[in-house]
Amino acid sequence: MLSLISASALAEEPPIVLTGTIGRTAVVVELDLNKPEAITGRYFYQKYHLDLPLNGTQQDGEITLQEGTDDFNDSPRPTLRIEPDGKSGWQGTWSNPQGKIMPIALTPAQLPESNPDAFLTRLIHESPYEYLRLSDLTFKKGKQQTFMGYPLQWWHEPESNVTLFTLASGYPDAQLNAINQRLMARMWQEVIDYHSCMLGASQFGKGDFEQTVTPELLSPTAVSVKISTSYSCGGAHPDFGDSPLNLNAKTGTPLSLEDILWIGQEKPFHYMYADDHADQSSNTVSFDDYSNYREKNFAPWLIRQFKQLYPGEMQKPKGDDDCDYGDAEIWYFPSWYMTTKGIHFGPSFARAMRACEGTSWSVLPWAARDQHEGGVALSLPQ
């Protein structure tokens, strides 16, 4: 039996996820009921899969929700009113400003224990709403390609236009399966990110989410993929960035930079950001230790290497609008991926200087790594 969460609850409950119909159309609904005076949520029609935001209140057992986002002009919006149906679900009405009214019937979502896809199995428990969306989507086969001697099969998710590839062969079966599971998990995650972007942009009109995926290195021990995204998700300005995927080909697990390159006296640690779409339970140090190492050891060393390798690019800027690649802060947490020539690093600038990003020259040759190997034994190009 569903129950509303009292204000005195010590810990917040996860959102409830419901399925059912508005009129005759199937929907999936997610509601956060922890604050009766400020209920938030979202829902999608299963035919379209795009989120519609919800916000409202609960009083005397009835929940009243406004659909869409506030345009601050008090424009009328569709309204959903639901209340418990006396069994285990909810019933009510959807109405719009033009006077159209449709019945609502919702029940708690019924979820399987698992899914053949490991990523979707995790979503069943961590985000059932996203699971119900993604389990209704399919990847379409695209072109085939050979890169560095490895056959690639490209895939495409039509609604988000997200693309990625899997490997058709070239590794032992267990490794191939582990690598491909990780590649497919990343593709699913990008589909989730697309829908999150569209939800954020909904009050400003249509959002934008475009990606370019480029395989950069495939070897017996490493897989590296450059993933670049341009997006407009409702903020003041469009944005862009790289979020590469770097994998240990022997295990299929994500690699941290310190697994590849280590500038320190102690034993190399392993640390992954939450934004890296990786399991943080494998981290061996705290964020403070990680950031201190990046600031005190890694960034100064990288700048010295780049000044020797690329003196023209690293010279001090002449004006305030010029790019200062000698600024240590832009190299504390760079994006990175592996290539046949070395490790490519992408600097991170403040928004006003974002045009300075996207450098093609900032590659640390593999030879510079010879005396600075990281914590994972990998056979990489020379």
CORBEL-V33682 format. One record per residue. RES is the residue in one small letter. SS is DSSP state (H for helix, E for strand, L for the rest). PHI is phi as a letter, one per 20 degrees, with the letter a starting at -180 (none if undefined). OMEGA is omega in degrees with one decimal (999 if undefined). Layout:
BEGIN
{{RES & SS & PHI & OMEGA} {RES & SS & PHI & OMEGA}}
END
This chain:
BEGIN
{{m & L & none & 178.0} {l & L & f & 176.6} {s & L & c & 177.8} {l & L & f & -177.0} {i & L & e & -179.7} {s & L & f & -179.0} {a & L & f & -177.5} {s & L & e & -178.5} {a & L & g & -178.0} {l & L & f & -178.5} {a & L & c & -179.8} {e & L & f & 176.4} {e & L & e & 176.1} {p & L & f & 177.4} {p & L & g & 173.5} {i & E & e & -179.9} {v & E & c & -174.9} {l & E & c & 172.3} {t & E & c & 179.9} {g & E & r & -175.7} {t & E & c & 163.8} {i & E & d & -167.1} {g & L & m & 177.4} {r & L & d & -172.9} {t & E & d & -178.2} {a & E & f & 179.8} {v & E & c & 169.8} {v & E & c & -173.7} {v & E & c & 173.7} {e & E & c & -178.3} {l & E & c & 172.3} {d & E & e & -174.4} {l & L & d & -174.7} {n & L & f & 179.8} {k & L & c & -177.3} {p & L & g & -178.8} {e & L & e & -178.7} {a & L & b & 179.3} {i & E & e & 176.8} {t & E & c & 178.8} {g & E & r & 178.9} {r & E & a & 173.9} {y & E & b & 174.8} {f & E & c & 170.0} {y & E & f & -174.9} {q & L & f & 177.6} {k & L & f & -172.5} {y & L & d & 175.8} {h & L & m & 179.8} {l & L & e & -176.3} {d & E & f & 167.0} {l & E & d & -178.0} {p & E & f & 178.3} {l & E & c & 171.2} {n & E & b & -178.3} {g & E & r & -174.4} {t & E & b & 173.8} {q & E & c & 179.0} {q & E & b & 179.0} {d & L & l & 176.1} {g & L & n & -179.1} {e & E & e & 176.5} {i & E & d & 176.6} {t & E & d & -174.2} {l & E & c & 171.5} {q & E & e & 178.2} {e & E & e & -179.1} {g & L & n & -177.5} {t & L & d & -178.8} {d & L & f & 177.2} {d & L & e & 177.6} {f & L & m & 175.3} {n & L & d & -178.9} {d & L & l & 176.8} {s & L & f & 179.2} {p & L & f & 179.5} {r & L & c & 173.7} {p & L & g & -176.6} {t & E & c & 174.3} {l & E & d & 175.5} {r & E & c & -179.6} {i & E & c & 176.1} {e & E & b & 179.5} {p & E & g & -177.2} {d & L & e & 179.6} {g & L & n & 178.2} {k & L & d & 178.2} {s & L & c & -175.6} {g & L & c & -176.0} {w & E & c & 176.0} {q & E & c & 179.5} {g & E & r & -176.8} {t & E & c & 168.7} {w & E & d & 177.8} {s & E & c & 177.5} {n & L & d & -176.8} {p & L & f & 179.8} {q & L & e & 175.9} {g & L & n & 178.5} {k & L & f & -179.2} {i & E & c & 177.6} {m & E & c & 178.6} {p & E & f & 176.0} {i & E & d & 174.0} {a & E & c & -175.2} {l & E & c & 173.8} {t & E & c & 177.9} {p & E & g & -178.4} {a & L & f & 175.2} {q & L & e & -173.5} {l & L & c & 175.4} {p & L & f & 176.8} {e & L & f & -176.7} {s & L & b & 178.3} {n & L & b & 178.0} {p & L & g & 177.3} {d & L & e & -175.8} {a & H & f & -179.7} {f & H & f & 179.2} {l & H & f & 175.5} {t & H & f & 178.2} {r & H & f & 179.9} {l & H & f & 179.3} {i & H & g & -176.1} {h & H & e & -174.9} {e & H & e & -179.1} {s & L & b & -176.9} {p & H & g & 177.6} {y & H & f & 178.5} {e & H & f & 177.8} {y & H & g & -177.2} {l & H & f & 174.9} {r & H & f & -173.4} {l & H & f & -178.6} {s & L & f & 179.0} {d & L & e & -179.1} {l & L & d & 177.7} {t & L & c & 173.3} {f & L & e & 178.6} {k & E & d & 177.8} {k & E & f & 175.9} {g & E & d & -176.0} {k & E & f & 170.6} {q & E & d & -174.2} {q & E & b & 172.4} {t & E & d & -179.2} {f & E & c & -178.7} {m & L & l & 178.2} {g & L & n & -179.0} {y & E & d & 178.7} {p & E & f & -179.3} {l & E & d & 170.5} {q & E & d & 179.8} {w & E & e & 179.6} {w & E & c & -174.9} {h & E & b & 173.5} {e & E & d & -166.5} {p & L & f & -172.8} {e & L & f & -179.7} {s & L & e & -175.2} {n & L & m & 176.9} {v & E & f & 178.6} {t & E & c & 171.7} {l & E & a & -177.9} {f & E & c & 165.7} {t & E & c & 179.7} {l & E & e & -177.8} {a & L & e & -179.7} {s & L & a & 176.7} {g & L & o & 178.5} {y & L & c & 171.6} {p & L & g & -172.0} {d & H & g & -177.8} {a & H & f & 178.2} {q & H & f & -179.2} {l & H & g & 179.4} {n & H & f & -179.7} {a & H & f & 178.7} {i & H & f & -177.3} {n & H & f & 174.8} {q & H & f & -180.0} {r & H & f & 178.0} {l & H & f & 179.1} {m & H & f & 176.4} {a & H & f & 179.1} {r & H & f & 178.2} {m & H & f & 175.5} {w & H & g & -178.8} {q & H & f & 177.8} {e & H & f & 175.5} {v & H & f & 176.1} {i & H & f & -179.8} {d & H & f & 176.6} {y & H & g & -178.1} {h & H & f & 175.1} {s & H & f & 177.9} {c & H & f & -179.6} {m & H & f & 177.5} {l & H & f & 179.4} {g & H & f & -177.0} {a & H & e & -169.5} {s & H & f & -178.7} {q & H & e & -179.3} {f & H & d & -175.2} {g & L & o & -176.4} {k & L & f & 175.6} {g & L & e & -179.1} {d & E & c & -177.6} {f & E & b & -176.8} {e & E & c & -178.0} {q & E & c & 170.2} {t & E & c & -178.5} {v & E & d & -177.1} {t & E & c & 171.6} {p & E & f & -176.4} {e & E & d & 179.8} {l & E & b & 170.3} {l & E & c & -178.7} {s & L & b & 178.7} {p & L & g & -176.7} {t & L & c & -175.7} {a & E & b & 173.9} {v & E & c & -179.3} {s & E & c & -175.0} {v & E & c & 174.4} {k & E & e & 177.8} {i & E & c & -178.6} {s & E & d & -176.1} {t & E & c & 168.6} {s & E & d & -173.2} {y & E & b & 173.0} {s & E & c & -169.7} {c & L & d & 175.7} {g & L & o & 177.7} {g & L & f & -178.3} {a & L & f & -176.7} {h & L & c & 169.8} {p & L & f & -178.0} {d & E & b & 179.8} {f & E & b & 177.8} {g & E & r & 175.8} {d & E & d & 174.8} {s & L & c & -173.7} {p & L & f & 175.9} {l & E & d & -178.9} {n & E & c & -172.8} {l & E & c & 166.4} {n & E & f & -175.0} {a & L & f & -179.4} {k & L & f & -175.8} {t & L & c & -175.4} {g & L & m & -177.5} {t & L & e & 179.0} {p & E & f & 177.3} {l & L & d & 168.4} {s & L & e & 179.4} {l & H & g & -178.8} {e & H & f & 171.0} {d & H & f & -175.6} {i & H & d & -170.4} {l & E & c & -178.1} {w & L & c & 177.8} {i & L & d & -177.5} {g & L & a & -178.7} {q & L & e & -177.5} {e & L & e & 177.0} {k & L & f & -179.6} {p & L & g & 174.9} {f & L & e & 176.9} {h & L & c & -179.8} {y & L & b & 177.6} {m & L & c & 171.6} {y & L & f & 170.5} {a & H & f & -179.6} {d & H & f & 178.9} {d & H & f & -178.2} {h & L & l & -177.7} {a & L & c & -179.3} {d & L & f & -178.8} {q & H & f & 178.9} {s & H & f & 178.4} {s & H & e & -179.8} {n & L & f & -177.9} {t & L & d & 177.3} {v & L & c & 176.4} {s & L & e & 177.3} {f & H & f & 179.9} {d & H & f & 178.3} {d & H & f & 179.0} {y & H & f & -177.2} {s & H & f & 177.6} {n & H & f & 177.1} {y & H & f & -179.1} {r & H & f & -177.4} {e & H & f & -173.0} {k & H & e & -174.4} {n & H & d & -169.3} {f & H & f & -173.5} {a & H & f & 178.5} {p & H & g & 179.7} {w & H & f & -179.4} {l & H & f & 178.6} {i & H & f & 178.1} {r & H & f & 178.1} {q & H & f & -176.9} {f & H & f & 177.9} {k & H & f & 176.6} {q & H & f & -176.2} {l & H & f & -172.6} {y & L & c & -175.6} {p & H & f & 180.0} {g & H & f & -178.9} {e & H & f & -174.0} {m & H & e & -179.9} {q & L & f & -175.3} {k & L & f & -178.5} {p & L & f & -178.8} {k & L & e & -178.6} {g & L & c & -177.8} {d & L & f & -177.4} {d & L & e & 179.5} {d & L & e & -177.6} {c & L & f & 178.8} {d & L & d & -179.5} {y & L & e & 173.8} {g & L & e & 178.2} {d & L & f & -174.3} {a & H & f & -173.7} {e & H & f & -177.3} {i & H & f & -179.7} {w & H & d & 178.2} {y & L & f & -175.1} {f & L & c & -178.8} {p & L & f & 166.1} {s & E & f & -179.2} {w & E & b & 172.5} {y & E & b & -177.2} {m & E & e & 175.5} {t & L & c & 177.3} {t & L & f & -177.5} {k & L & e & -177.2} {g & E & r & 179.3} {i & E & e & 176.6} {h & E & e & 178.5} {f & E & d & 176.6} {g & E & d & -178.5} {p & L & f & -178.7} {s & L & d & -177.9} {f & L & d & 171.3} {a & L & f & -172.2} {r & H & g & -176.2} {a & H & f & -177.9} {m & H & d & -176.2} {r & H & f & 178.6} {a & H & f & 179.6} {c & H & f & 179.0} {e & L & e & -179.5} {g & L & m & -179.8} {t & L & f & 175.9} {s & L & e & -173.0} {w & L & e & -166.1} {s & L & e & -179.2} {v & E & d & 175.0} {l & E & e & -177.2} {p & E & f & -179.6} {w & H & g & -179.4} {a & H & f & -180.0} {a & H & f & -178.8} {r & H & e & -171.9} {d & L & g & -179.4} {q & L & e & -174.2} {h & L & c & 179.6} {e & E & f & -176.9} {g & L & e & -171.6} {g & L & e & -179.9} {v & L & d & 179.9} {a & L & f & -179.1} {l & L & c & 174.3} {s & L & e & -174.5} {l & L & d & -177.3} {p & L & g & 178.7} {q & L & d & 999}}
END
